[in-house]
Amino acid sequence: MAQEFVNGKIHPGKVVVFIKPTCPYCRRTQELLHKYPFKQGTLEFVDITATGDTDEIQNYLQALTGARTVPRVFIGKECIGGFTDLEKMHQSGELLTQLKQIGVLQ
C-alpha cells in the first residue's frame, strides 16, 4: 500500500513533498516553496500522517531515497532530499533552474 501511495503521488511535471504537519522542517519547506510562482496543481504537500500507514510510508521512502525523515522533496521523479538540501538549492539558484526545467512555474 505504501509503495503504491508514494509512487502514485510522484510525477515528472510536479513538485511533491511528503510531510508531517507537526514537523518544523516541513513547515519551513512549505514556506520556502510558496515563494515560487507555481502553476496550479504542480505543487503538492502530502501529509503522510493522514493515511494511517505513516511507518510503512516512511520505510518505503527510506528504501526509495535513503532516508525516512520528512520532508522528502521530489522535483519531478527525483528526490532532492529534505529541507536543508532544498534551502541550499534555493540559495545557489539551482532550485529555480530545476523548477523551470520541469515546467512547474508560471
N, C-alpha and C positions, 0 to 999 in steps of 0.2 A: 504494500500500500504506500509506504513512504517513497519508494523509488518512483512509482507512477505519479504520485503527488508532485514531487520535486521536478521530475523530468517534464511533466505537463505544464509547469509554470515557466520553464526556461525556453526562450525563443530568440532567434537570431536578430530580430528587429526590436528588442526590448531591453530595458534595464530592470532586473528583478532583484530585490533584496529580501532575504529571509531574515525575519526579526522576531524579537520578543518585546512586547510593549513596555515592560518594566526595565529594559536594558538601556543604560545611559548612552552607550556607544551606538545603539540602534537609533536613538533619538537624534544624536549628533549626525549620523549618516543621513537621516531624513532631512534635517536642516540644511546640510551641505548640498544634497541633490536638489532641493527645492530652489536653490539659487539659479538653476539652469532652466531655460525655457523649453521644457519637454513638450512634444506633440501629445495630444490627448491619447491616452491608452498605451503609451510607450514606457511608462514608469510604474512599477508595481511593487508595493511593500506587502510581503506575505507573512502574516502573523502565524508562526508555527505552533503557538500555544492554543490556537482556536480549533485545532484538529483533534486533540486528544491523543495524538501519537508523537508528541514532542521528542521523546527519546529516540524513537525509531527514525524520525526525520533527521535529527542531529547525527545519529550513527551513519545514515546514508550520506549526509553532507560530508562527514569525515572521509568516508570511502571515496567520494567523488572529488573532494577538494583538498584533502589532507588536514582539515581542521573541522571540529564540530561546534566551534563557538559561533555566535551570531554577533553582529550581522555577517552574512555571507553575501557578497555583492557580485552579481553576474552582469557583465556587459555583453549583450548578445549571449552566445553559448559559453563564454569564457568567464570563469570565476577569477576576479582580480584580488580577492582576499576580503579583509574586513575594513573597519573604519580607518585605521592607521594607513593602510595601503591606499584607500580611496583619497584620503587627505593629501598624501604625498603626490598622487597623480594630479589632484586638483591644483596643488601649489606649483607643480612643474609644467602645467599646461597639457599634460598627456591625457587627462580625463576629457577635456574639451575635444581634443583630436579624436579620441576613440568614440565619443558620443556622436560626433559629426560623421565618422566613418560608417557607423551602423544606421545613420539617418533618423535619429530619435528627437532631434532638436527642431524647433520651429524656424 
